[in-house]
Amino acid sequence: MNTNPMQFKCNANNQNSNCESIAPHIIVVGGTSGLGLALALHHQQLGWQVSVVGHSVSKISHINSQYPHIVTYTCDLTDTAQTQGLLDKLSDVHFQRLIYSAGSYLNERVHHLNQADSDKMLVINFQAFEQVFRWASACLKTQNQSLDFTKIDKPNLICIASIAGTMDYPYASLYAKSKRAMIVTASAYRAALAPYDIQVNCIAPGYIDTQALRDLNNGDASHKPFIMSTQTAVEHIMQAIDNDVELAIFPRSMRYITRALNYLPKPLLNWILRSKLDKKK
């Protein structure tokens, strides 16, 4: 794993000029808690400049107090105009890496989605993600043309999907369908940005022992199958980025299970999952 991210900005018109050392910059959308914050702090430890985006004023205040070198931005991603305003503000910021880690989840096996739940989940898990990726890809393409960097790492975009999005069956939840759409969209961006030498990676983890998951499970998520610590997830993600894995699915045990299930005939898979996941009337 690369532990020295220092890069050098050089004058493209003068090969003999001195190069100015600069630290690379990462933006983590959804970076004020859980996996997003863990990734932000990991990059900070590696010497990166770090900016995080979140909607919670209290979480932003905590980061400002505990990690003063991290730049914070408050934004409600469900508000398209507010999100665009943030992106316009960030357009003057030169960055080499962006991680979209924002997400919205509601257990649809137990709860019937109302209009507000449905709108929030669709916007955060897919629509805002695509809005951010569209903006970020345009920024990186422009930066690649206007700046000459001798880089250890090429620019890249990363999104945090879910192993639920790797399952292809009609009875999938809105959460799973939106994460599947994220995976497909990231793959399209990867193909489109390859000529620009911009790396795109999608991460599809299983259960991660975050506070958000514990809150959804009465304070204890240890019963979740193959649950992993946040630190373990960060290690998997950084390895996937270093190895330029298009779609990183982990842990390995869940990757094998979902792969096997996807080989089943769709009617059979739909029947199995429907019988297991039907909401109680």
C-alpha positions in Angstrom: 0.0 0.0 0.0 1.3 3.5 -0.9 2.3 5.3 2.3 3.9 8.3 0.7 1.4 10.2 -1.3 3.5 13.3 -1.8 3.3 14.5 -5.4 5.1 17.2 -7.4 3.6 20.0 -9.4 6.0 20.9 -12.3 6.1 23.5 -15.0 5.3 21.6 -18.2 7.2 24.2 -20.3 10.4 24.0 -18.4 11.8 20.5 -17.8 14.6 21.9 -15.7 12.4 23.9 -13.3 12.1 22.9 -9.7 9.1 20.9 -8.8 6.9 22.1 -5.9 6.0 19.3 -3.5 2.3 19.2 -2.6 0.1 16.9 -0.7 -2.7 15.3 -2.7 -6.3 16.3 -1.8 -9.3 14.0 -1.2 -12.9 14.9 -0.8 -15.1 12.4 1.0 -18.9 12.9 0.5 -20.6 11.4 3.5 -17.4 11.6 5.4 -18.5 12.8 8.9 -19.2 9.4 10.4 -18.9 5.6 10.0 -16.9 4.3 7.0 -16.6 7.7 5.3 -15.0 9.3 8.4 -12.7 6.2 8.8 -11.5 6.6 5.2 -11.0 10.4 5.7 -8.9 9.8 8.8 -6.9 7.1 7.1 -6.0 9.4 4.2 -5.1 12.2 6.7 -2.7 9.8 8.4 -1.1 9.1 5.0 -0.5 12.8 4.6 -3.4 13.8 2.3 -5.3 17.0 2.5 -8.8 16.0 3.5 -12.2 17.6 2.9 -15.4 16.0 4.1 -19.1 16.7 3.3 -22.0 15.9 5.7 -25.4 17.0 6.6 -25.2 16.8 10.4 -24.3 20.1 12.1 -23.3 18.2 15.3 -21.0 15.8 13.5 -19.4 18.7 11.5 -18.8 20.5 14.8 -17.2 17.4 16.3 -14.8 17.0 13.4 -13.9 20.7 13.5 -13.1 20.3 17.2 -11.3 17.0 17.1 -9.6 17.2 13.6 -9.0 20.9 12.9 -6.9 20.1 9.8 -9.9 18.5 8.0 -11.9 21.0 6.0 -15.7 20.5 6.5 -18.7 21.3 4.4 -22.4 21.1 5.4 -24.8 20.0 2.7 -28.2 18.2 2.5 -27.8 15.9 -0.5 -31.5 15.5 -0.8 -31.7 19.2 -1.9 -30.5 19.2 -5.5 -30.0 23.0 -5.5 -28.0 22.9 -2.3 -25.8 20.1 -3.6 -25.1 22.0 -6.8 -24.2 25.1 -4.8 -21.7 23.0 -2.8 -20.2 21.6 -6.0 -19.9 25.1 -7.5 -18.0 26.1 -4.4 -15.7 23.1 -4.6 -15.0 23.7 -8.3 -12.0 25.8 -7.5 -10.5 23.1 -5.3 -7.9 20.9 -6.9 -8.3 17.3 -5.8 -6.9 13.9 -6.8 -9.5 11.6 -5.2 -13.2 11.7 -4.4 -15.1 9.1 -2.4 -18.9 9.0 -2.4 -19.7 7.3 0.9 -23.1 8.9 1.6 -26.0 6.4 2.0 -29.5 6.0 3.2 -31.0 2.7 4.4 -34.3 1.6 5.9 -35.1 -2.1 6.6 -37.8 -2.7 4.0 -38.4 -6.2 5.4 -40.0 -4.5 8.4 -41.0 -1.0 7.3 -43.2 0.0 4.3 -41.6 3.0 2.6 -43.6 6.2 2.8 -43.0 8.9 0.2 -40.4 10.7 2.3 -38.4 7.5 2.9 -38.6 6.5 -0.7 -37.4 10.0 -2.0 -34.5 10.2 0.5 -33.2 6.7 -0.3 -33.4 7.2 -4.1 -31.8 10.7 -4.0 -28.9 9.9 -1.6 -28.1 6.4 -2.9 -28.3 7.2 -6.6 -29.4 10.7 -7.8 -27.0 12.7 -5.7 -24.2 10.2 -6.3 -24.6 10.6 -10.1 -24.7 14.4 -9.6 -21.5 14.4 -7.7 -19.8 11.9 -10.0 -20.8 14.0 -13.1 -19.3 17.1 -11.5 -16.1 15.3 -10.2 -15.4 13.7 -13.5 -15.6 17.0 -15.3 -13.3 18.6 -12.7 -10.7 15.9 -13.0 -10.7 15.9 -16.8 -10.1 19.7 -16.7 -7.3 19.4 -14.1 -5.6 16.7 -16.1 -5.4 19.0 -19.1 -4.4 22.2 -17.3 -1.8 20.8 -14.8 1.2 18.6 -15.2 1.7 16.3 -12.2 4.3 13.6 -11.7 2.0 11.5 -9.8 2.3 8.4 -7.7 -1.4 7.8 -8.0 -3.5 8.9 -10.9 -6.8 10.7 -10.1 -9.7 8.5 -9.2 -13.3 8.4 -8.2 -14.6 5.8 -5.7 -18.2 5.1 -4.6 -19.3 2.9 -1.7 -22.2 0.7 -2.9 -23.3 -2.5 -1.1 -23.1 -6.2 -1.6 -26.9 -6.1 -1.8 -26.5 -4.3 -5.1 -24.7 -7.3 -6.6 -27.8 -9.5 -6.4 -30.0 -9.4 -9.5 -33.5 -10.4 -8.8 -36.9 -8.8 -9.2 -37.9 -8.7 -5.6 -34.9 -6.6 -4.6 -35.5 -3.7 -2.2 -35.2 0.0 -3.3 -32.0 0.1 -1.4 -30.6 -2.9 -3.3 -31.8 -1.6 -6.6 -30.4 1.9 -6.1 -27.0 0.4 -5.1 -27.1 -1.9 -8.2 -27.7 1.2 -10.3 -24.7 2.8 -8.6 -22.5 -0.2 -9.5 -23.6 -0.1 -13.1 -23.2 3.7 -13.3 -19.7 3.5 -11.8 -18.8 0.9 -14.4 -19.9 3.3 -17.2 -17.8 6.1 -15.7 -14.8 3.8 -15.5 -15.1 3.0 -19.3 -15.7 6.7 -20.2 -12.9 8.1 -18.1 -10.3 5.5 -19.1 -9.0 7.6 -22.0 -8.4 10.4 -19.6 -6.3 8.1 -17.3 -8.8 8.6 -14.5 -9.4 5.6 -12.3 -12.9 4.6 -11.1 -13.6 2.0 -8.4 -16.8 0.8 -6.9 -16.8 -0.8 -3.5 -19.6 -3.3 -2.5 -19.0 -4.4 1.1 -21.1 -6.6 3.3 -22.0 -5.7 6.9 -19.7 -3.2 8.6 -19.9 -2.6 12.3 -20.6 1.1 12.3 -22.7 3.1 14.7 -25.4 3.5 12.1 -25.8 -0.2 11.7 -25.8 -0.7 15.5 -28.5 2.0 15.8 -30.6 0.0 13.4 -30.2 -3.1 15.4 -31.0 -1.9 19.0 -27.4 -1.1 19.7 -25.9 -4.5 18.7 -25.2 -5.7 15.2 -23.0 -8.6 16.1 -25.6 -11.1 14.8 -25.1 -9.9 11.2 -23.4 -12.5 9.1 -19.7 -12.0 8.4 -19.8 -8.6 10.0 -16.4 -6.8 9.9 -14.8 -3.9 11.7 -14.5 -0.5 10.1 -10.7 -0.8 10.1 -10.9 -4.1 8.2 -13.2 -2.5 5.7 -10.8 0.4 5.2 -7.9 -2.0 4.6 -10.0 -3.9 2.0 -11.0 -0.6 0.3 -7.4 0.8 0.2 -6.1 -2.5 -1.3 -8.9 -2.4 -3.9 -7.9 1.2 -4.9 -4.2 0.3 -5.0 -4.9 -2.7 -7.2 -7.5 -0.8 -9.3 -10.3 -3.3 -8.8 -13.3 -2.3 -10.8 -15.9 -3.8 -8.4 -14.5 -4.8 -5.0 -16.8 -7.2 -3.1 -15.9 -8.3 0.4 -15.8 -10.2 2.7 -14.8 -13.2 0.5 -17.4 -15.5 2.1 -20.3 -13.2 1.2 -18.8 -12.7 -2.3 -19.0 -16.4 -2.9 -22.5 -16.7 -1.5 -23.9 -13.9 -3.6 -22.1 -15.3 -6.7 -23.6 -18.7 -6.2 -27.1 -17.3 -5.6 -26.9 -15.3 -8.9 -26.4 -18.5 -10.8 -29.8 -19.8 -9.7 -32.7 -19.4 -12.1 -34.3 -16.0 -11.5 -37.8 -17.4 -10.7 -36.2 -19.7 -8.1 -34.1 -17.0 -6.6 -37.1 -14.7 -6.5 -39.2 -17.3 -4.7 -36.5 -18.0 -2.1 -35.9 -14.4 -1.3 -39.5 -13.5 -1.3 -40.4 -16.2 1.1 -37.6 -15.0 3.4 -38.0 -11.3 3.1 -41.8 -10.8 2.9 -43.0 -8.1 5.3 -45.3 -9.1 8.0 -48.9 -8.0 7.3 
